Amino acid sequence: MGREHRLAEGLLVRWRREVAERGDAAFGSPEETSTIALERKVAELERVCGQLALENAALKKGLSTRPSRSGTR
């Protein structure tokens, strides 16, 4: 197909990857595409922040129940 239309193989590979990753959004306007990408990034960052908050709470709890090195706790 690429040879028939004189398209570079790399371009076809990129298009296939974009369609696999973004589906119909790959064919949307650049504004829609960037909005979707930003929404995905925000969701990923919120997920990571939530995970870090849980880990932080677990570490604090573990430290509060552990005796201190000086033996005062």
N, C-alpha and C positions, 0 to 999 in steps of 0.2 A: 504494500500500500504506500509506504513512504517513497519508494523509488518512482512509482507511478505518478505521484504528485510532486516529486522532487523536494521532499521534506527531509531534513537531516534526521538521522536516527536518534540523536540526543534529544531533539525536540519532541519526537514521538514518545520517548521514554519519560520525559518530563510531564507531558500531557497525561500519559497513562497513570503516572504516580499521583498527579494532582486529582485526577478523577477518582482513583482508589482512596485517597485520603479525604477528599472533600465532597465527593459525589456531585450532585447538581450545582452546588455552590461554586464549583470550578468554572462554570459557565456564566455566573452572575456578573453584575457590574463590579468594578474594582472597589467601589464604596461598600457594597454589600459584603464582598469577600473580606475586606479589612475589618468590618464590623463583626462579622462572624468570628474571624481570627482573634480579635480583641476579646470577645465574649468568652471564647474558649480559654484564652490566656488568663482572664480574670477568674474563671471557674477553677482552673488548675492552681492558681496562686491561693485562692480561698481554701482549697483542699489541703495544700501544703501547710498553710498557716494553722488550720485546724489540727492537723497531725502534730505539728510542733507544739501547739498549746497542750495537747494531751500528753505528749512526752514530757514537757516542762512540769505539768501538774504531777505526773508520776514520779519524776525525780525529786521534786520538792517534798512529796509525801514520804518518799524513801529516806530523804535526809532528815526529816523531822522525827522519824521513829528510830533513827540510828544514834547510839551513844556517841558523844563527842570524843575526840582524842584525849582531852584532858580528864575525862571521866566525870565531868560535872553533869552530864545529861543522863 
